[in-house]
Amino acid sequence: MPLPQPTLRTMCQALLGAVIGLILLAAIGWWLAGLTPQWYQSAATTDAAASELGETAEYRLVEEFQKIRPEEDVWRLRIPEEAINAWLTARLKQWLAGRGVDWPADTTFPQIHITPAGIELAISTGDIGHRIGRFRVRPVIENNQLKLKAPTFRLGRLPLPLPTDWILPTLHESLAENDDLAFLATLLQGESVEAAIPLVDHRHVQLAAITLEPGACIIQASTALDQD
């Protein structure tokens, strides 16, 4: 039995409205994915101020780690995201080159944004159409083991997270090829690593906790001799 004409017309209008709504949502999502996050500020490697801040941050970090301290002394270090971003811009490429890794030509230097919810890393590469990809994790230390929890991936200012299945294997493969970066590959697999940083004089820095606050992370640690 054919549907009455008004009912058929209503169904067609509803279907057309749904299609138009989906197209609009897709268009808005595509537009949001192409926008740069408000906090993202890419700097050139020739930026003198960023270069000076990056070098100062690296020197200060090395100085704090190398200090001679009693083993029972628990110390804290606050690391602002501005210092990390300056180092990423001015020193990352050189640091990787010293470990036999070339930075991809079509990829911008990463920038990070720290909130109590996690550390967000943003980067633009040709693999995602030169949009800004945002990868966020929350580092936690439990039983002297460091682990990255709650990984999410977003594009631009798109608020909805995207599946990480397609990006994590690529990151893991590229990191696992280098001995100095293999621990990052392990972390991205969802596994944990020892929360200890070896020093050159048979000592190590044992990380006890990582606290995230707006714009900075605070590490709590102690320095001890290696156990032979």
N, C-alpha and C positions, 0 to 999 in steps of 0.2 A: 504494500500500500504506500503510495508516494506521500512524502511529507508535505504538509500545508505550505504554501508559498511564503507566508511570514516567518514560519519556523526555519525553513531552508535559508532564507535571507539572513536571519539572525545568526545561524551557524556559520555562514560564510563570512559575515562581518566579524564574528568572534575569532574565527581562524585567521582572517587577514590582520586583525588587531594583534593577535599573538605573534604572527610572523614579523610584523613591523616592530613589536616590542623586542623580540629576540635580536633583530638587526640593530636596533638602537643600543641594546645592551652590549652587543659585540663591538659596535663602533666606539662606544664609551670606554669599554675595556681596552681596546687597541690604542685609543688616545691616551688613557692613563698609563698604559705600559710604556709609552714613548716619552713620558715626562720624567725629568730629572728629580730625584728626591730633594726635598728642601734643604736637607743638611749636607748634601754632597757638593763639595767644592774642589774640583780637580785643579791641581797646581802643576806648573811646568817644572821640569828638573833643573832649569836654570834659575828658578826663583831663589834669590840670595837669602831671603829671610827663612824660607822653608829649609834650605840647605843647612843654614847655621843651626836652626832649631833641631833638625834631624841629627846632626853630628853631636850636638850638646846632649840630646836625649840618649843617644847610644853610649856616649862617654859616661853619663851619669849612671846608666843601668849597669855597665861593666864595673864601674867604681863600687857601686853598692854590692854587687855580687861578689867582688873580690875582697871585700873588707874582712879582716881577721876578727872573728867574734867568738865568744864562748859558745859551745854547742847548745847550752841551755837558753841562750839568748834568742827570743823570738822577735823578729823585726818586721816592720811593715814598710811598704813602698807604694805610693800613689802614682799611677801613670795616667796622665791626661790623654784624651784621644787626639788632641792637637799635636802632641809630641809624637804619637804613633803615626799619625798621618804624614807629618813632616818627614819622618824616617822612611816611610813607604815611598814617598815621592822622591826623596833625595838619595837614599841609600840602598833601597831594595835591589835595584838592577845591578849595582856593583856587588852587593853581597851574594846574589845568585851567580853572577859571573865567576866569582871566586870559587864557586862549587860546581862549575861546569854547566850551568843552566843559563840559556839565553831567554830573555824576556820576549814574548811574542810581539811582533811589530804591530799587529792590528788590535792590541789590547791595551787599555789605559791602565795606569797604576791604580791599585786598589785604594780605597778609603774606607775607614771604619766609623761606626757610630755606636756609642755605648749607652745603654739604658739598663735599668734594673732587670728588664726582661731578657736581656742577652746582648751579645756583640754582633752587630750587623756589618757585613763586609759588602761593599758595592764596587762593581767593576763593569766596564763596557768592553765587549769583544764582538768580532764579526760573527761568531757562532750564534749569537742571539740578535743578529741584525743591528749591532752597535747600539742597542738599548742598554740601560743600566740594570744589571742583574744584582739582586740583593739577597745574600745568603746569611741567615742569622742562626747562631747557636748560643747555648748557655753552658759555659765551662763550669764543671763542678769537680771537687776533689773529695773522694771518699776512700778511707783506708789507704791513704798515700797513693791513690791511683787517680789520674786525671782522665776525665771523660767529657765529651761534648754531647749535651742533651738537647732535645727539642729542635732539630734542624728544620728550617723552613726556607723556601725560595720564592722570591717575588720579582716581578719586572716593573721597573719604573716606580710609579706611585699606585700601581694596582694593589688594592688592599687584600685581595684574596690570595692565599698561598697556592703555589703550583706544585705538582709532584716533583720530588727530588730524585726519583729513580733514574731519570735520563741524564742528570748532571753529575751525580755522585760517582758513578763508574768512571767517567771521563777524568774527573779530578783525581780519583784514586790512582788511575793508571799513570797519569803524568807525574804524580808525586812519588809513587812507589819506585820509579826508575832511579831516584837519587837517594843515596844512603843518608844524607843529612836531612832530607825531607820525608823519609819513609814513616816517621812517627806521625806526621800529619795524615798520611794515607791510612794508617791504623786507626786514628781518631775518627776519620770520616766514615770508616766502616762500622762505626758504632762501638768499637772496642776501646779499652782503656790502656793507658801507658803509665809507666812509673812517673810520679810527680816529682821528679828530681832532675836537676840540671847539673851536669858534671863540670867541674872547673879543671884548670890545667895543672894544679898542684896537689892532686890526689884528695881534693875536697869536693863537696857537692852542695848545692843549695836545695834543700828539701822544702817544697811548697806545701803549706798546710791548708791554705784557704784562698779563694779568689772571691772578692766582693765587688759587685758592680753597682755603680751609682751613676746618675746622669752625667755623662761626659768624661768618665774616668773609671779605671779599675784599680782595686787595691789588693796587692798580694801580701799575704802573711807567710813568713818563711823562717827557716833557721839554716845555719851553715854548719856542716859537720865533716869530719874526716871519712874517707872511704873505708869500708870494712873489707880487708883483704881476705 
